[in-house]
Amino acid sequence: MYDLLFDAEFYRQRYAVGEKDALRHFIAEGDRMGFDPGPYFSTCFYKQRYPQWQAEGARTAAEDFLRQVGRGRLRQPHPLIDPRYYLSTYPDLAGLGAAAALHFIEHGDAEVRSPSAGFDAGFYQRCYLALDQRHPFRHFVTTGQGLGLLPLPHPRSRSLSCETMAGLTGGLTRSVLFCLHDAQPAGVPILTLDLARAFAERGWQPVFALHRAGPLIDRFRQLGPALILAEGWDWEGLVEGLPPRSPVLVNTAAAADMAAAPARAGHPALLLMHEMAEYIRDQGFVPHLRSAQAAGARLIASMPRMAEALADELGPLEAVRPGLILPKASLRDFRRMRLWRGRQGGPVFIGGGHADRRKGFDLFLEAAARLAETHPEARFIWLGALDGWARELADQALAAGLELTLPGFVADSLAWYRAADVYLLTSRQDPGPTTVIHAAATGTPFVGYAADIGIIGMTDGIGDFVPPGDVGAFVAAAGRAVTSSAARRRALRRHIKAETAFAPYADALLSRLAKTTTAAAT
């Protein structure tokens, strides 16, 4: 009877119930104590909302809810689940009647539907969750509410936004504002964290403004205050609250709309562009870049070919190649993966990043299938989240028998790269990618398609590019790379260490901020 409502794991964790039969505990004691059987039912709320819940002999409030719904009566199981709102908001569900709340519990949360006017599922999913994560309501009840995450945007006025920023920065003597799109576990947010730490080591005090949050938001808040614009902050007001002439570093063209306001207000501003030109155009970022440039922000591309490709729209641009701080992995991580590698009967091929069409996840699977024909014992790994399209392709490949491992985003990625024989770079469009450099830093070479890739022309000795679409050449090159010698792997590690030092990169950006400050002052 309780199948839809009772969640044994939720119940044990929330109430520290150690009994094996958690459901029996809930029925015998938990309901009386006001315990919730799962994230979608509030016992105390239901009893207050329907004080006659025991009139028909139900042992628990949850039992009465299920009985009443079964008899066609609308019942609200949680203050943020309103079946009337749900039915009126989604016409495709109009025929559900009293079963509306059950539909949300069983399907609607996974489909990112909003259960009431008090919970905006789309906002919550976009603002706080990982890119491949669903069930925003469940996350809010089990995790987000305790962390102070908002169930829906809370608009703040310009004056309140100004006061808030002034309060956060008023006690700082050398504040620097970092602006970015989100806090997803991906290249730009991780680079921003590395830059913030480097600036802090040089005496600066980081403050962050993000369009949206994400799984890494706590790491940002460990370094300094972080404000999420999607929660309802007024950007112009936040800028007004900054101390005079505070340096501003906008890290990604996806946040280019944040650069003009601080530049107009006299703050020295750098806008770092890590995206390829075609992507910048496709996403409509060029007008924001032009506005930032006109306001006085200094635009910097991360690779020379990006600067050249955008010259027609933005004029001559400087390029400063990002440095690199490798993700941490312990000796235990490396030992674990070395033991795993020793159990594999064939070569290991790896790829990484947020798996979507731009990353060429379909091309990765295509190459993997071809490589499996010549290397039947090969293992294929993709590190990173998968979007819905990629997940469907992965399921098809697994069903077809491909030896595919999908661990998602991992903190110990270096250990995985070290265990691999070859990195397969199948991106159609990629400003780096950083994952290739991480792999090379462990001595793992790459084979890639010469598509719209930022590192083309800068990878001598690291790997090989083949013409886009030439699967045969790609597979042949990957097969040759498997035999890479230990000496070559050591040479790769030395090369990456020499070419990707991070301290000079941080110093170069600080130098340009200082020049921007001087130029603005004159």
Protein Blocks (a to p, Z undefined) as FASTA:
>chain_A
ZZmmpcfklmmmmnopabfblmlmmmmmmmmnopafbfkbcfklmmmmmmmlmmnopabf
klmmmmmmmnopacdfbfklcfklmmmmmmmlmmnmmmlmmmmmmmmmmnopafbfkbcf
klmmmmmmcfkbghkllmmmmmmmmnopafbdcdddfklmmmmmmmmmmmpcbdcddddf
blcdcfklmmmmmmmmmmmmnopacddddfbgcjklmmmmmnoccddfknopafklmmmm
pcehiacddedjklmmmmmmmmmnopacddddfbdfklmmmnopmmmmmmmmmnopacdd
fbfklmmmmmmmnopadddddddddddddfklmmmmmmmmmmpcbdcdddedjddfknom
mmmmmmmmmmmmmmmmbccddeddddfklmmmmmmmmmnopacddebjafklmmmmmmpm
bdcdfbfbdfkbmklmmmmmnopacdddddddfkgoilghkaccddehilmlmmmmmmmm
mmpcfklmmmmmmmmmmmmcfklmmmmmmmmmmmmmmmmmZZ
